[in-house]
Amino acid sequence: MKNETQAIFEELFVRYPALSACRDDLRKAYETLLTSYQTGGKVFTCGNGGSASDSEHIVGELLKKFKKHRDIPADLKAKLQTMGPEGAVLAEKLEGSLGAVSLLSMTGILTAFANDVGWDEAFAQQLLGLARLGDVLVALSTSGNSRNCVNAAVLARALGVKTIGLTGAKGGRFKEICDVAVCVPATETYQIQEYHLPVYHALCAMLEAELF
């Protein structure tokens, strides 16, 4: 890790000492995400209820600037600057981006499949059409047992897609089936979600520091 990245990692445990119990798994989650981005992969997210909102939140932090300035690739910037006034504006205003997709944002396919076939398999169906070797699925479930998230993780692994589960202390099925299960030290739903926020903020900030 760069010094800046390591500092973000260590600050997480200063601010939230209880998360020290997840230290090794958080490092593994970061390394899994970093490897994916360094090899041209992208991240998919999913969850239900509050975790659905967190799923969208994560993508928002990855697709645009989070804490620091992000340059777009120099060759793209130069090409845009040759493409008239619109290109010049884009070259000036666009920010470096890390590819990420929230499966919750695709309301058409999500509701169509849930209605026609089943909600439990809906995220898996989306991944079947979109995910490729080298990508990562980040699934959020406070119990670790949400059927649609578990099924998405199973399908992801069958595709060779790495899986990161954010869940609570008990772990649920995520602990058994995910490549990395970050089991935060809480059992009440709202308390688990309160820990998930600083966890994924730290991961997003670390990736940004390393890659930009």
Helices and strands as residue ranges (DSSP letters): H 3-15, G 17-22, H 23-38, E 43-46, H 50-63, H 74-80, H 84-93, E 100-102, G 103-105, H 107-116, G 119-121, H 122-130, E 136-140, H 147-159, E 162-167, H 174-177, E 180-183, H 189-211
